[in-house]
């Protein structure tokens, strides 16, 4: 938990994880358009933002109550740190409950000094604060809740205003007086929030987690109905083995009955066949959906089994998944920043006990997992696999050799769906019924789509959205196929082996793309931007919009056509690898890929933070996108935006101290590129060029490249003395470093 306090004029954030938390005040408010965020605290202009007034108010009131520290959600939660954000959602009720004071700031209530209650009573009861979902727990949880007008005047507290608060909220007096919430039924507690609103529809469910004493992974983008269903499952299984399945069960899951039965027999048969299974098949065939069905079936079958879903596509995703497991199991030391949470989970699951575990490692295409952000270097998946017969493991992979290495002979291969199963899937997704001639049309369409689940889902999404017939869609497929075949011989960009530029997913993608380009300019821009950065975990804050509502509208357009996947609890989205590749191919053939790459570089440069430590989580999440767009942009695109982004990315890695990873990935290349670009764009003697040289010299030294370090630092010292002067702090610092290196070299030689 982070807390704020003022050190003179400066607002300071202190992390109390692993420490005794001092008494603190907490603010309850509604978010505005210009809030001070966590990453703003390291900047000098945060006081100019409109939300700073609330910070001043909270600090002044806390000081009057002799409290040094205070908490405000806008700038005490690092939303870019997925581990921290997930914990905060499930800890909020407890944080409000443990606060010494809770201040409710009401910007829509005015109360002049010494004004009688009748003067502000009506506006108080009509305040929008009482209509919001999250403020309900902020009213119920704390013992001390005080209300303040927009002038900062105290107009009463929860006790003195109890009749008014009870009348407007309908919450029982016993609950308002901090009585035990378990004395109220679940339905009663849910009714308290029935007429409350939230910006995100799923928050209508998530805002109840603390009040219902439930811990549940947030999954923004799943929709409120699925969120309710997951909550009901958590309530039904309360007291059973803890599990994390971040995706709801697919109500439209069909087919794969034989493979599903085989998997269940391996896991639960009288003679348990194995503890390791691999589901193998090409992209888009439905591997993850089959694994998801097994995961939910396992939990429903036996409440003593814990089921954990793990993203194994890279080391950072693995780290986040293991952290969630450690938090869910409350493994001692999981929140210690110095601990390797992956080893903690491995040791815990490998220990003795009665509980059975099912671990689903999704997207296991490379056991040597490359780091894209928070973790140094590469890792090997086997280093973190629990060694216990109590743990069953399912892997999903597109790599046949990988499947054999991980689980041979227990490999379940997914192949093309049968025509009857594909039709059942089509019927489940379509809003129209298939009778008579429509069934014949459906079979023709399914044949053209190669019975591939991803293509079927995208086709039905288009048919439902546009309200057209299958025959009309088939006509579009034929036209699109002809156009693709005409261009296919010209496609030169290499892609994954399973990618086919004339394949069904390309066809359905381009049909949807044509429609989106005509109907949604912003949605089209987002799809093009997503195609120019790394396809996973694309933060919504990277997508430019005049308002969050406008952004959400454009994202929903892409979601309607099933071109994106909303990432659980992370305010981000993914593109399927075939969609990502297909959009890039289209842009390339339209000769727009370079233009869109430049746009992506410009957008990333605009949101990529400086080197302040408060921005560490932010740059760690943006680095994979920066690396992708820089490595996929031609050298002739050099310019100030590209140079700036390269500089920021290199500085982030340098400040993270990730020397080995830096060498393996791109720091050395990037710094050289920055120096060359800076020299060309800014000039050899520009301060930024000199700083790049200095940092690269230190990077070489840390990596043991002594000769390169000495040579570059000598050049840097010479240029700094000429440009900045012999007494400039940067010049003196570089000269001192060079002298220390020389002394170190002499001592080693002796």
C-alpha positions in Angstrom: 0.0 0.0 0.0 1.3 3.4 -1.0 0.6 6.5 1.1 1.1 10.2 0.4 2.5 13.0 2.5 4.0 16.4 1.9 7.7 17.1 2.4 7.6 20.8 2.5 6.2 21.8 -0.9 6.8 18.4 -2.5 4.2 15.6 -2.6 5.9 12.3 -1.7 4.7 8.7 -2.2 5.9 6.1 0.2 5.5 2.3 -0.4 4.6 0.5 2.9 4.6 -3.0 1.5 6.2 -5.3 4.1 6.2 -2.5 6.6 3.9 -1.3 9.4 1.3 1.0 8.0 0.9 4.2 9.9 -2.5 5.8 10.6 -3.8 7.4 7.5 -6.7 9.4 6.0 -8.4 8.3 2.8 -10.3 10.2 0.2 -13.7 9.1 -1.4 -14.5 11.0 -4.6 -15.6 10.8 -8.2 -12.9 10.8 -10.9 -12.7 13.8 -13.2 -10.9 14.4 -16.5 -7.6 15.8 -15.2 -6.6 13.7 -12.2 -3.1 13.5 -10.9 -1.9 10.0 -11.6 0.9 8.0 -10.0 3.3 8.5 -12.9 2.7 12.3 -12.6 4.3 12.5 -9.2 7.8 12.5 -10.7 7.0 15.4 -13.0 7.1 19.1 -12.1 3.7 20.1 -13.5 1.4 17.9 -11.5 0.2 20.8 -9.5 -1.3 22.3 -12.7 -3.8 19.5 -13.1 -7.4 20.0 -12.0 -7.3 17.0 -9.7 -4.6 18.5 -7.5 -7.2 20.6 -5.6 -8.5 17.4 -4.1 -5.0 16.4 -3.0 -4.5 19.7 -1.3 -7.9 19.4 0.4 -7.1 15.9 1.6 -3.7 16.8 2.9 -4.9 19.9 4.7 -7.8 18.0 6.4 -5.5 15.2 7.4 -3.1 17.7 9.0 -5.9 19.2 11.0 -6.7 15.6 12.2 -3.0 15.2 13.0 -2.5 12.6 10.4 0.7 12.8 8.3 -0.3 10.3 5.6 -3.2 10.0 3.3 -4.4 7.8 0.4 -6.1 8.8 -2.9 -6.8 6.1 -5.5 -5.8 8.3 -8.5 -2.2 8.6 -7.5 -1.6 5.9 -5.0 -2.1 3.0 -7.4 0.3 2.3 -10.2 -2.1 1.1 -12.8 0.7 0.1 -15.1 1.9 -2.4 -12.5 -0.5 -5.3 -13.2 0.4 -7.1 -10.0 -0.3 -4.0 -7.9 -3.5 -3.1 -9.8 -5.0 -6.6 -9.3 -4.2 -6.5 -5.6 -5.7 -3.0 -5.2 -9.0 -4.0 -6.7 -9.4 -6.8 -4.2 -7.9 -4.8 -1.2 -9.9 -1.6 -1.6 -12.6 -2.5 1.0 -10.0 -3.3 3.6 -8.0 -0.1 2.9 -11.1 2.0 3.5 -12.1 0.0 6.5 -8.6 0.4 8.1 -8.5 4.2 7.5 -8.4 6.5 10.5 -10.6 9.0 8.6 -12.5 8.9 5.4 -13.2 12.3 3.7 -15.9 12.4 1.1 -15.4 15.3 -1.3 -18.6 16.4 -3.0 -18.0 18.9 -5.9 -21.7 19.1 -6.7 -22.7 20.3 -3.1 -22.1 23.9 -2.1 -22.3 25.0 1.5 -21.3 28.5 2.4 -19.8 29.2 5.8 -22.4 28.8 8.7 -25.1 28.0 6.1 -28.1 26.1 7.7 -28.5 22.4 6.8 -31.7 23.2 4.8 -29.5 25.3 2.4 -27.5 22.3 1.2 -29.6 19.3 2.2 -31.3 18.9 -1.1 -28.1 19.0 -3.2 -26.5 16.7 -0.7 -29.1 14.0 -1.2 -29.0 14.6 -5.0 -25.2 14.3 -5.2 -23.9 12.0 -7.9 -21.6 10.5 -5.3 -24.5 8.4 -4.0 -25.2 7.0 -7.4 -21.8 5.5 -8.1 -20.9 1.8 -7.5 -17.5 2.1 -5.9 -18.6 4.8 -3.4 -20.9 2.3 -1.7 -18.1 0.4 -0.1 -16.4 3.7 0.7 -19.5 4.6 2.7 -19.9 1.3 4.5 -16.3 0.2 5.2 -14.8 3.0 7.3 -15.9 3.7 10.8 -15.3 7.5 10.3 -16.9 9.0 7.2 -17.0 12.8 6.9 -18.7 14.8 4.1 -17.3 18.0 2.7 -18.7 20.5 0.2 -16.8 21.8 -2.9 -15.6 24.7 -0.8 -13.9 22.2 1.6 -16.4 22.9 4.4 -17.3 20.0 6.7 -21.1 19.5 6.5 -21.4 16.4 8.8 -20.4 12.8 9.1 -22.0 9.4 8.6 -23.4 9.5 12.1 -24.8 13.0 12.2 -26.2 12.7 8.7 -27.4 9.1 9.2 -31.1 9.8 8.4 -30.3 11.5 5.2 -27.8 8.9 4.1 -30.1 6.1 5.0 -33.0 7.7 3.0 -31.0 8.3 -0.1 -29.1 4.9 -0.2 -31.6 2.5 1.3 -28.7 0.8 3.1 -29.8 -0.5 6.5 -28.7 1.5 9.6 -26.9 -1.6 11.0 -24.7 -1.7 8.0 -24.1 2.0 8.0 -23.0 1.6 11.7 -20.4 -0.9 10.7 -22.3 -4.0 11.8 -21.1 -7.4 10.6 -22.0 -7.6 6.9 -22.3 -11.4 7.0 -25.5 -10.9 9.0 -27.1 -9.7 5.7 -27.8 -12.2 2.9 -25.9 -12.0 -0.4 -29.1 -10.9 -2.1 -29.6 -8.1 0.4 -26.1 -6.8 -0.1 -26.4 -7.0 -3.9 -29.6 -5.0 -3.7 -27.8 -2.1 -2.1 -26.0 -1.5 -5.4 -28.8 -2.3 -7.7 -29.4 1.3 -8.9 -25.8 2.4 -8.8 -23.8 3.2 -11.9 -20.3 2.5 -12.9 -18.3 3.7 -16.0 -17.1 0.2 -16.8 -20.1 -2.2 -16.8 -18.2 -5.0 -15.1 -17.5 -2.7 -12.1 -21.2 -3.2 -11.2 -20.0 -6.6 -10.1 -16.4 -5.8 -9.0 -17.5 -3.0 -6.6 -19.3 -5.7 -4.6 -16.3 -7.9 -4.0 -15.3 -6.4 -0.6 -18.9 -6.2 0.6 -19.4 -9.8 -0.3 -16.0 -10.8 1.0 -15.0 -12.4 -2.3 -11.6 -12.3 -4.0 -12.0 -12.5 -7.8 -9.9 -11.6 -10.8 -11.2 -8.6 -12.6 -11.7 -9.2 -16.4 -12.6 -5.9 -18.0 -14.2 -6.6 -21.4 -16.0 -9.8 -20.3 -19.3 -8.1 -20.0 -21.5 -7.7 -16.9 -23.4 -10.9 -17.5 -20.3 -13.1 -17.4 -19.0 -11.1 -14.5 -22.1 -11.9 -12.5 -21.8 -15.5 -13.5 -18.3 -15.7 -12.3 -19.3 -14.0 -9.0 -22.0 -16.5 -8.5 -19.5 -19.3 -9.1 -17.2 -17.8 -6.5 -20.1 -17.5 -4.0 -21.1 -21.1 -4.6 -17.6 -22.4 -4.2 -16.7 -20.2 -1.3 -14.7 -22.4 1.1 -13.6 -24.7 -1.7 -10.1 -24.9 -3.1 -8.8 -21.5 -4.4 -8.6 -21.2 -8.2 -7.9 -18.7 -10.9 -9.6 -19.1 -14.3 -9.6 -15.5 -15.7 -11.9 -16.4 -18.6 -15.6 -17.4 -18.3 -16.7 -20.7 -19.5 -17.6 -20.6 -23.2 -21.4 -21.2 -23.4 -20.9 -21.8 -27.2 -18.3 -24.5 -26.9 -19.0 -27.4 -29.2 -17.2 -30.3 -30.7 -14.0 -31.8 -29.6 -16.0 -34.4 -27.6 -13.5 -37.2 -28.1 -10.5 -35.0 -27.2 -12.4 -33.7 -24.2 -13.2 -37.2 -23.0 -9.6 -38.3 -23.6 -8.3 -35.4 -21.5 -10.7 -36.1 -18.6 -9.7 -39.8 -18.7 -6.0 -38.9 -18.4 -6.7 -36.6 -15.5 -9.4 -38.4 -13.6 -9.5 -42.0 -14.8 -9.4 -44.9 -12.4 -5.8 -45.5 -13.5 -4.6 -42.0 -13.8 -2.5 -42.0 -16.9 -0.4 -38.9 -16.6 0.3 -35.6 -14.9 1.4 -33.8 -18.1 -0.6 -33.4 -21.2 0.0 -31.2 -24.3 -2.8 -29.9 -26.6 -1.2 -29.2 -30.0 -2.5 -27.7 -33.2 -2.2 -24.7 -35.5 -3.2 -21.2 -34.6 -6.9 -20.6 -34.5 -7.9 -24.3 -34.1 -9.3 -23.9 -30.6 -6.6 -25.2 -28.3 -7.2 -22.6 -25.6 -10.9 -23.1 -25.7 -10.5 -26.9 -25.2 -8.2 -26.2 -22.2 -10.6 -23.7 -20.8 -13.4 -26.3 -21.0 -11.3 -28.8 -19.1 -10.4 -26.1 -16.5 -14.0 -25.3 -15.7 -15.1 -28.9 -15.8 -12.3 -29.8 -13.3 -13.5 -27.2 -10.9 -17.1 -28.2 -11.2 -16.3 -31.9 -10.9 -14.3 -31.6 -7.6 -14.2 -28.6 -5.3 -11.0 -29.9 -3.7 -9.1 -29.3 -6.9 -7.4 -25.9 -7.4 -7.2 -24.8 -11.0 -4.8 -22.1 -12.1 -4.5 -20.6 -15.6 -1.0 -19.5 -16.6 0.0 -17.4 -19.6 3.3 -19.0 -20.7 4.0 -16.9 -23.8 6.9 -15.0 -22.2 8.7 -14.7 -18.9 6.8 -11.5 -17.8 3.4 -13.1 -18.5 4.6 -16.2 -16.5 5.7 -13.9 -13.7 2.3 -12.1 -13.5 0.4 -15.4 -13.5 2.6 -16.9 -10.7 2.2 -13.7 -8.7 -1.6 -14.0 -8.9 -1.4 -17.7 -7.8 0.9 -16.7 -4.8 -1.6 -14.0 -3.8 -4.6 -16.3 -4.1 -2.8 -19.0 -2.0 -1.5 -16.4 0.4 2.0 -17.9 0.1 4.3 -16.3 2.8 6.6 -13.7 1.3 4.7 -13.4 -2.0 4.6 -9.6 -1.7 8.3 -9.2 -0.9 9.8 -7.3 -3.9 13.1 -9.1 -3.5 11.6 -12.6 -3.6 11.3 -14.7 -6.8 7.6 -15.4 -6.7 7.9 -18.1 -9.3 10.2 -20.1 -7.0 7.9 -19.5 -4.1 4.9 -21.0 -6.1 7.0 -23.9 -7.3 8.1 -24.8 -3.8 4.6 -24.4 -2.4 2.9 -26.6 -5.1 5.7 -29.2 -4.8 5.2 -29.5 -1.0 3.2 -32.1 0.8 -0.5 -31.9 1.1 -3.9 -33.4 0.2 -5.0 -30.8 -2.4 -4.8 -31.6 -6.1 -3.8 -28.9 -8.6 -4.5 -28.4 -12.3 -2.1 -25.9 -14.0 -2.9 -24.8 -17.6 0.1 -23.3 -19.3 -1.4 -21.5 -22.3 0.7 -20.5 -25.4 3.7 -22.6 -24.6 5.5 -22.3 -27.9 9.0 -21.7 -26.5 10.3 -23.1 -23.2 13.2 -20.6 -23.3 11.0 -17.6 -22.4 12.4 -14.3 -23.5 11.8 -11.3 -21.2 10.1 -8.3 -22.6 10.0 -6.1 -19.5 10.0 -6.6 -15.8 12.3 -9.6 -15.5 16.0 -9.8 -16.3 17.2 -12.1 -19.0 15.6 -15.2 -20.3 14.4 -18.1 -18.3 13.5 -21.8 -18.9 10.0 -22.9 -18.2 11.2 -26.1 -16.5 12.9 -24.0 -13.8 9.5 -23.1 -12.4 7.5 -26.3 -12.9 6.4 -27.9 -9.6 7.6 -31.4 -9.0 4.7 -33.3 -7.5 2.2 -36.0 -8.5 -0.5 -33.7 -7.0 0.0 -31.3 -9.9 -1.4 -32.1 -13.3 -0.3 -29.8 -16.1 -1.9 -29.0 -19.5 0.1 -27.2 -22.1 -1.2 -25.6 -25.3 1.2 -25.1 -28.1 1.4 -24.8 -31.9 4.8 -26.5 -32.0 4.7 -30.3 -32.5 8.3 -30.8 -31.3 7.5 -28.7 -28.2 4.5 -30.8 -27.4 6.5 -34.0 -27.6 9.3 -32.5 -25.4 6.8 -31.4 -22.8 4.4 -34.3 -22.6 5.1 -37.2 -24.9 3.4 -39.6 -25.4 0.4 -37.7 -24.0 -0.2 -35.3 -26.9 -3.7 -34.4 -27.9 -3.6 -33.1 -31.5 -6.4 -30.9 -32.7 -7.2 -31.1 -36.4 -9.8 -29.7 -38.7 -13.3 -29.9 -37.3 -15.8 -32.2 -38.9 -18.5 -30.6 -41.0 -21.2 -31.5 -38.5 -19.3 -30.0 -35.5 -18.4 -26.9 -37.5 -22.1 -26.4 -38.4 -23.1 -26.8 -34.7 -20.5 -24.1 -33.9 -21.9 -21.9 -36.6 -25.5 -22.3 -35.4 -24.5 -21.6 -31.8 -22.9 -18.3 -32.8 -25.5 -17.2 -35.3 -28.6 -15.2 -34.3 -30.6 -16.7 -37.2 -31.8 -20.3 -37.4 -30.6 -22.6 -40.2 -33.4 -24.4 -42.0 -33.6 -25.9 -45.4 -31.5 -24.2 -48.0 -29.8 -22.2 -45.3 -28.1 -25.4 -44.1 -26.8 -26.1 -47.6 -25.4 -22.5 -47.7 -23.9 -23.0 -44.3 -22.0 -26.1 -45.4 -20.7 -24.4 -48.4 -19.5 -21.5 -46.3 -17.9 -23.8 -43.7 -16.0 -25.6 -46.4 -14.7 -22.3 -47.7 -13.6 -21.4 -44.2 -11.8 -24.8 -43.8 -13.9 -25.5 -40.7 -11.4 -23.3 -38.8 -12.9 -22.1 -35.5 -11.4 -18.6 -35.6 -12.6 -18.0 -39.1 -16.1 -19.2 -38.2 -16.3 -16.9 -35.2 -15.2 -13.9 -37.3 -17.7 -14.8 -40.0 -20.6 -15.2 -37.7 -19.7 -11.9 -35.9 -19.9 -10.1 -39.2 -23.2 -11.8 -40.2 -24.7 -10.9 -36.9 -23.4 -7.3 -36.8 -24.4 -6.5 -40.4 -27.7 -8.6 -40.2 -27.1 -10.3 -43.6 -27.7 -13.8 -44.9 -25.1 -16.6 -45.2 -25.5 -16.4 -49.0 -24.7 -12.7 -48.9 -21.6 -13.4 -46.8 -20.5 -16.1 -49.2 -20.6 -13.7 -52.0 -18.2 -11.4 -50.1 -16.0 -14.4 -49.4 -15.8 -15.2 -53.1 -15.0 -11.6 -54.0 -12.3 -11.4 -51.3 -10.7 -14.7 -52.4 -10.4 -13.5 -55.9 -8.8 -10.2 -54.8 -6.4 -12.1 -52.5 -5.3 -14.6 -55.1 -4.5 -11.8 -57.5 -2.2 -10.2 -54.9 -0.8 -13.4 -53.2 2.1 -13.8 -55.6 3.3 -10.3 -54.6 3.4 -11.0 -50.8 7.0 -11.2 -49.6 7.0 -10.6 -45.9 7.9 -13.8 -44.0 5.4 -14.9 -41.4 4.8 -17.9 -39.1 4.8 -21.2 -40.8 1.1 -21.7 -40.3 0.2 -18.4 -41.7 -1.4 -18.5 -45.1 -2.1 -15.2 -46.9 -4.9 -16.9 -48.8 -6.3 -18.7 -45.8 -9.8 -18.4 -44.2 -8.7 -16.1 -41.4 -7.2 -13.6 -43.9 -10.5 -13.7 -45.9 -12.8 -13.1 -42.9 -10.4 -10.4 -41.6 -10.4 -8.5 -44.8 -14.1 -8.6 -45.2 -14.5 -7.2 -41.7 -11.7 -4.6 -42.3 -13.5 -3.3 -45.4 -16.7 -2.7 -43.4 -14.9 -1.1 -40.4 -13.0 1.3 -42.7 -16.3 2.5 -44.0 -18.1 2.7 -40.6 -15.5 3.5 -37.9 -12.5 5.8 -38.6 -11.2 5.6 -35.0 -11.7 1.8 -34.8 -9.7 1.5 -38.0 -6.9 3.7 -36.6 -6.8 1.5 -33.5 -6.5 -1.7 -35.5 -3.7 -0.2 -37.6 -1.8 1.0 -34.6 -2.2 -2.4 -32.9 -0.8 -4.1 -36.0 2.4 -1.9 -35.7 3.2 -2.7 -32.1 3.6 -6.0 -30.2 0.3 -7.9 -30.5 -0.1 -8.7 -26.8 -1.0 -6.4 -23.9 -1.7 -3.2 -25.9 -2.6 -0.7 -23.2 -5.8 1.2 -23.8 -3.9 4.4 -22.8 -1.8 3.9 -26.0 -4.9 4.4 -28.1 -5.6 8.2 -28.7 -9.1 9.5 -28.0 -10.8 12.7 -27.0 -12.5 10.9 -24.2 -12.5 7.4 -22.5 -16.1 7.0 -23.8 -15.0 7.6 -27.4 -12.1 5.1 -27.0 -14.4 2.5 -25.6 -16.9 3.0 -28.5 -14.2 2.3 -31.0 -12.9 -0.7 -29.2 -16.4 -2.2 -29.0 -16.5 -1.9 -32.8 -13.4 -4.1 -33.1 -14.8 -6.4 -30.5 -18.1 -6.9 -32.3 -16.2 -8.2 -35.3 -14.0 -10.4 -33.0 -10.8 -8.8 -34.2 -9.5 -8.2 -30.7 -9.5 -9.9 -27.4 -9.9 -7.8 -24.2 -7.1 -8.6 -21.7 -8.4 -9.6 -18.2 -7.9 -7.0 -15.5 -5.2 -5.1 -17.4 -7.1 -2.4 -19.4 -5.4 -3.7 -22.6 -6.2 -5.8 -25.6 -4.6 -8.5 -27.8 -4.6 -9.3 -31.4 -4.6 -12.9 -32.5 -1.3 -13.6 -34.3 -3.1 -14.3 -37.6 -5.1 -11.0 -37.3 -1.9 -9.1 -36.5 -0.1 -10.6 -39.5 -3.0 -10.1 -41.8 -3.5 -6.4 -41.0 0.3 -5.8 -41.5 0.1 -7.6 -44.9 -2.8 -5.5 -45.9 -1.1 -2.3 -44.9 2.0 -3.4 -46.8 0.2 -4.1 -50.0 -1.6 -0.7 -49.7 1.9 0.9 -49.2 0.7 2.3 -45.9 2.8 0.2 -43.5 5.6 2.7 -43.2 3.1 5.5 -42.6 1.3 3.6 -39.9 4.6 2.6 -38.3 5.6 6.3 -38.1 2.2 7.0 -36.5 2.8 4.2 -33.9 6.3 5.6 -33.2 4.9 9.1 -32.7 2.1 7.8 -30.4 4.5 5.6 -28.3 6.9 8.5 -28.0 4.1 10.7 -26.7 3.2 8.3 -23.9 6.6 6.7 -23.1 7.8 8.1 -19.8 11.1 9.6 -18.8 13.5 7.9 -16.4 11.7 8.8 -13.2 11.3 5.7 -10.9 7.6 6.4 -10.6 7.3 5.5 -14.2 9.1 2.2 -14.0 6.0 0.0 -14.3 4.8 2.1 -17.3 8.0 1.8 -19.3 8.2 -1.9 -18.5 4.8 -2.5 -20.2 5.6 -0.2 -23.1 9.1 -1.5 -23.9 7.8 -4.6 -25.8 5.8 -2.3 -28.1 8.7 0.2 -28.4 11.1 -2.7 -29.3 8.7 -4.1 -31.9 8.0 -0.8 -33.7 11.7 0.2 -33.7 12.8 -3.1 -35.0 10.2 -3.1 -37.7 10.7 0.4 -39.0 13.1 0.9 -41.9 16.3 2.9 -41.2 15.2 5.6 -43.7 12.5 6.5 -41.2 15.0 8.0 -38.8 13.7 11.3 -37.4 13.2 13.1 -34.1 10.2 10.9 -33.0 12.2 7.7 -33.6 15.3 9.0 -32.1 13.4 10.2 -29.0 11.6 6.9 -28.6 14.9 5.0 -29.0 16.5 7.2 -26.4 13.7 6.8 -23.9 13.7 3.1 -24.4 17.4 2.7 -24.0 17.4 5.0 -20.9 14.7 2.9 -19.4 16.7 -0.3 -19.8 19.8 1.4 -18.5 18.0 2.7 -15.4 16.5 -0.8 -14.8 20.1 -2.2 -14.6 19.2 -5.0 -16.9 22.6 -5.5 -18.4 22.4 -9.1 -19.6 18.9 -8.6 -21.0 20.0 -5.3 -22.6 22.8 -7.1 -24.4 20.7 -10.0 -25.5 17.9 -7.8 -26.8 18.8 -4.4 -28.2 20.4 -1.8 -25.9 23.8 -2.0 -27.5 22.3 -1.7 -31.0 19.8 0.9 -29.8 22.4 3.1 -28.1 24.6 3.0 -31.2 21.5 3.8 -33.2 20.6 6.7 -30.9 24.2 8.1 -31.1 24.2 7.9 -34.9 20.7 9.4 -35.1 21.5 12.1 -32.6 24.6 12.9 -34.5 22.7 13.2 -37.7 19.5 14.9 -36.4 20.8 16.8 -33.4 24.5 17.1 -34.2 27.6 15.5 -32.8 27.9 18.1 -30.1 24.3 18.1 -28.9 23.9 17.4 -25.1 21.6 14.4 -25.8 24.2 12.8 -28.1 26.8 13.3 -25.3 24.5 11.7 -22.8 23.9 8.7 -25.1 27.6 8.2 -25.4 28.1 8.4 -21.7 25.4 5.9 -21.0 26.6 3.5 -23.7 30.1 3.6 -22.2 28.8 2.6 -18.8 26.7 -0.1 -20.5 29.8 -1.5 -22.1 31.7 -1.4 -18.8 28.9 -3.3 -17.0 28.9 -5.9 -19.7 32.7 -6.4 -19.4 33.4 -4.8 -22.8 36.3 -2.8 -21.3 38.0 -1.7 -24.5 34.8 -0.3 -26.0 33.9 1.4 -22.7 37.3 3.2 -22.5 37.3 4.3 -26.2 33.8 5.7 -26.0 34.3 7.4 -22.7 37.5 9.1 -23.9 35.6 10.5 -26.9 32.7 11.5 -24.6 35.1 13.4 -22.3 36.8 15.2 -25.2 33.5 16.4 -26.7 32.0 17.3 -23.3 35.0 19.5 -22.5 34.7 21.2 -25.9 31.0 21.7 -25.8 30.1 22.0 -22.1 33.3 23.2 -20.7 35.9 21.5 -18.4 34.0 22.4 -15.2 30.5 21.3 -16.2 29.2 18.6 -13.8 28.7 16.1 -16.7 32.3 16.7 -17.9 33.7 16.3 -14.4 31.6 13.1 -13.8 32.7 11.5 -17.0 36.4 12.3 -16.3 36.1 10.9 -12.8 34.6 7.7 -14.1 37.4 7.4 -16.7 40.0 8.0 -14.1 38.5 5.3 -11.8 38.4 2.8 -14.7 42.1 3.4 -15.4 43.0 2.9 -11.8 40.9 -0.2 -11.7 42.7 -1.5 -14.8 46.2 -0.8 -13.2 45.2 -2.6 -10.0 44.0 -5.7 -12.0 47.2 -5.8 -14.1 49.4 -5.6 -10.9 
